[in-house]
Amino acid sequence: MSTRLPDALLLISFGGPEGPDDVMPFLQGVARGRGTPPERLAEVAEHYLRFGGISPINGQNRELLAAVEKDVTDHGLDLPVYWGNRNWHPFLSDTLRAMAGDGVRRAIGFVTSAYSSYSGCRRYREDIAAAQAAVGAHAPRVDKLRHYFNHPGFVEPMIRNTVDALAELGPRRAAGAHIAFVTHSIPTAMNDASGPEGGAYVGQHLETARLVAAGVAAKTGRSHSWKLVYCSRSGQPGQPWLEPDIADHLDSLPRRGATAAVMVPIGFVSDHMEVKYDLDHEAADHAARIGLPTVRAATVGADPRFVAMIRELVLERAGDPSVSERRALGALGPSHDVCPLGCCPNPSGPRPAAAGDD
């Protein structure tokens, strides 16, 4: 297979407000059509306002963008890098319009969501398709890179970050520490049952948790109890969402004999609001009230191994001979390049066709 690099790489993320006046319009856009109660929007708005109405995610995406641009340049690749968001500036439609103006006809997309689910995959592809429709006939094609939840470039930094967090506890507390692997809760109906272990979202997270836990044991010589738990539940109060919540899980740990807990945000690639508020504020305060020492492991952010993974995935998709294998750790193997038709369905019903359907 010959190498055919795309015209550009598109970093695709969620977006977030960058000032107090942005907060409610941003949240209303995110919640549109989801039936989120107004009181829940007001509650989440307060989370952002505690930080001056500024989400950390855009600054972290700028850092990642700069790191990827430097990495591809350092490796001699002629690959312009763009950035577009689903829910706030720079919106995908604006970025695709700029790309079209620059002559980009075929791009590869990297989504800052490592796992399969409607909100973490198909919704992004639907929004790409909507942005292409808004731009018109000259909009570039965007092919999404595969899921990377089990790629060494994601897993290995999380192992290192977890080991570092355990060290913060000190030897005595670390010896009996429990590891709580945390991700964003989603409606149970969104946990695509065609995937492993009763659902792709849960199954992939469990695989990542196993890989990180095993890697930590290998580096420290000590195994720790662990569990996959959730944060940031929203939506209709009566709608079933994935559980247990991180706070409920922390409540259970002292009676199990845990001396401390490490919260490892494996569901997130950067320290954005769900990490800074839900874990660093709410969960940490709750743990302090029940007398349980906790630390929080860092996310991958712009770790050089993560940045190199993005370049590797681009070259892999392009058929470059420098990438001799589709790397993936564990039992699930590398994910598909092209999403099967109908995967990650919207639990609320069908939406327009998504970019990249097989």
N, C-alpha and C positions, 0 to 999 in steps of 0.2 A: 504494500500500500504506500503511495507517495504522500509526502507531507503537503497539506494544503491549509495553511494558516488562515483563520478568518480575517476579515478586514479590521476587526476591533474586538475588544473584550468589554463586556458590559457588566458592571457590578450592580446587582439588583437587591434592594433592601426594603425595609418596612417604612422608614421615615419617622420623623418626630418633630414636635414643635421646637422653635428656637426663640421663643419669647412668650410672655404671659398672654398676649392677644392671640397667639396661635393655638393655645391649648384647646379650647372648646371647639373651634372649627376643625381642628385635627381629629379630636375624639369623635365628633359627629360624623366625620367622613369615614373613620374606621368602623363605626358601629352601624352605618347605614344598611338597612335591610336585615339586621341581625336580631332585632327585638330586644336590645339591651335597655334595661329600665333607666329612666333619666337620673334617678338617684345614684345608680352605679356610675354613670358618666360623671356626675358631680363629685363622687368619691374619688374616682381616678384622676380627675382634674386637680384635686388637692395634692395628689402625689407629685404631679409635675410642678405645681406652684411652690412646693417645698424646695424645689431646686431652681427657683426663679423662672419657671415656665419653660425651661430648656431641657430637652431630652439629651442624654449623653450620646445617643446612637449616631447622630449626624457627625459629631466631632470624631467619633471612633471610625466611622466609615471614611471620613477624609484621611485619617491616619492610615487605614488599610489601603485606600486608593493610592496614596503616595508610596506606600511600601511596595505594592504590586507594580506600579509604574517603574520604580527603581529596579525591581527584580527583573522584569522583562527586558529593560534596557541593558542591565548588567550582563544578561545572558544573550545579548545580540539579537533580540527579537524585535521586528518591526510590528508592534502591536499597540496601537493607541488604546487607552483605557478610559471608559466613560462610567458615569454613575447615575442611576435613576431609581426613584422610590415609588412604592405603591401608594403611599398615603400622605406625602408632603414633599415640598420642594427639595431637590429637583424632581419633579414628577416624571414618570416614565415617558409620557407623551412628549414632554418638552425635550427630554434627552434624545429620544428617537428622532425628533424633528431636527435637532442639531446634528445628529449623526448622519442623517440623510443629506443635510446641507454640506457636510464634509465629504460626501461621496462614499460613505459606508453602505455597502449593500448586503453584507453577510457578517453577522456578529455571533459571538458565543457568549452566553449569559451565565454568570456565577451568582447564585442566590445565597444570601446569608442565612439560610435555613438548611440544616444538614439532614433532615429526616423527611420521610413520606407522611403527608396528611393533606387534606384539602387546603387548609390555611397555609401550610408550609411548602406546597408544591403547586397543585393545580390552580389555586387562586392566583399565584404569581403568573402562571402561564396564561390564565384568562385575562389578567391585567395587561400582559404583554400584547395579547391579541387585540384588546380594546385600544391600547395606545397605537398599535399599527393601523387600526381602522381610523383613528382620529388623524393620523399623519397622512394617510392616503397611499396611493400606489407606489410612491417612492420610499415608503418606510422600509428599513432594513429587515431582513429575516433575522430572527434571533433563535438560536438553538441552545437549549439549557444543558449545562453540564450535569453529570450524574450526581446522585447523592453521595456524600462523603463521610457519613457517620462512623464508618469503620476504616477509614483511610488512615495510615500511620501519621500523616501530616496533621490530622485532627486529634487522634487518640494519644499520640505520644506527648504533645504539649499538656494535655489534660492529666496524664499520669504524673508528669513533672510538677504541675501546679498542685496536685493533690498531695504529693510527697512534701512539697514546701509548706502547704497548709498544716499538715500533721506536725511538722517540725515546729511550727509556731506554738503548738500546744505544750511543748516540752515533753520529755521522755515518759514521765509517769502518766500524764493524761492521754498522751498519744497511744500508749500501750492498750488502753481499753476504749479507744475512740471508735465510734460508729460513723460510717460514711453514708450520708444521705445524698443520693444523686437526684438533682432537681431539674424538672423541665416544666414548661408551660402546660397547664391543663387544657384539654380540649373536650368538647362534647363526646361522650362515648360513641355516639353514632358516627363520628368523624374518624374513629380509629379503624381504618379500612380492614375489614375482616378477611380480605384476600391475602393479607400479609402473614408473617410468622407469628406464632404464639397468640393467635386470636386477634391480631391486628398489626399492621405494618408499623404504625407509630410507636406503640408500646414495645413490639418485638425488637425494633431497631434500637430503641433506647436501652432496652435490657441488654442487648448485645454490646453496646458501647460501655454500659456500666460494668459488665463482666470483664471486658477487655481492660478497662481502667483499673478495676479492683485487682485483677491478676497482675497487671504491670506494677502496681503499687506494692503488692506482696513480693514480687521479684526484686524490687529495688530496696525494700526495707527489711526483708526477711520476716515479715509479720503479716498475717492475714487479718482483715477486719470484717466485721459484720457490715452488711450494706443493704440498702433498699432504694428502689426507684419511687420518688414522691413528686408532688406537683405543687404549682403555685399559680397565682393570677387568674383564678376562676372568675368568669364573668357570665353574661347571658341571662336568660330567664331563670328565676330561682328554682322552678320545678324541673328544669331540664337536667338529666343526669350528665355529670362531667367526671372525668377521670380523677380518682382519689387513691391514696390519702393526701390531704393537704399537708404541707411541710410543718405547719404549727401543730396539727394533730399528731403527726409522726414524732415530733420532738417531745410532746407530752408523754409518749409511750417509752421513751428511751431510759429514763432513770430506773424504772422498775425492771427493765431488762438488764440492768447492771452496767450500762454504758457510762463511762467516766466523762465523756465529751462527745461532740459531734463535729464532723467536717461537712459543710454544705458544698457540694460540687455541682455547679450549674452546667451540666452537660447538654442541656437543651438550648443553650445560647452561645453564640460565637463572640459576643462582646458584652461589656458591663453596662447594658442599657437599663431602662427604667425598671423592668421586672426584676432585675438583679439588684440594682441600687436601692429600690424601695422595698420590694417584697422580701428580699433576703437580708440585705444589710441593715434595714430598718425594722420592718415588722417581725420577721422571724428571729433576728438577733435579739430584739427587745423581749420577745416572748421567751426565748431561751434564758435570758437573764432573769426574768421573773420566776422561772421555775428552778433556777439555780444550776442550769446545765451550761458548762463552758462550750462555746462554739467558735469556729473560725469558718471563713468562706474562701474556697479556692478561687483563683483567678480564672477568667475565661481565656480562650486562645488569642483573642484580639488580633494584633499584627505580629504574632510570633513568627520568626523567620521560617520555621518548618511549615506553618500554615500557609504563609505567603508562597513558599516554594511549591506546596501542594496545588495551589491554584494554577500556577504555570504548568505543572506536570499534567493536570487534568486537561488543560487546553491542548498541550502537545499530544497527549494520549488520544484525544478525540480527533486531532488532525492527522493521526497515523504517523507521527514522527518516529523514526527508527531509534531515537535516543531513549524512548520509553518502551522498554522491552516487555513490560507486563502491566496489567490493570491491577494496581496494588489495592489490597483490602485485607484487613486482619479478621481472624475469627471464622465462624462457620457459615455466615451468610454470603460471603463472597462479594464481588463488585456489583453495584447496582446497574440497572439498565441505562443505556444512553438515551433511548427514546421511550417516553412513557407510554405504556399500553393504553389503548382506547378504553376510557371509562375508569381508569385507576383513580384513587383518591377522590371518590365522588363527593359532591356537595350534599350533606345530609338534608339540606333544605329543598333539594330538587335540582333538576338540570339547569345549567346556565349555557351561554353561548360557547361555541367550540374554543378550546384552549390552544395556544401555540405549542407545537411539538407533539400533538397526539399522533400515535401510530395509526 
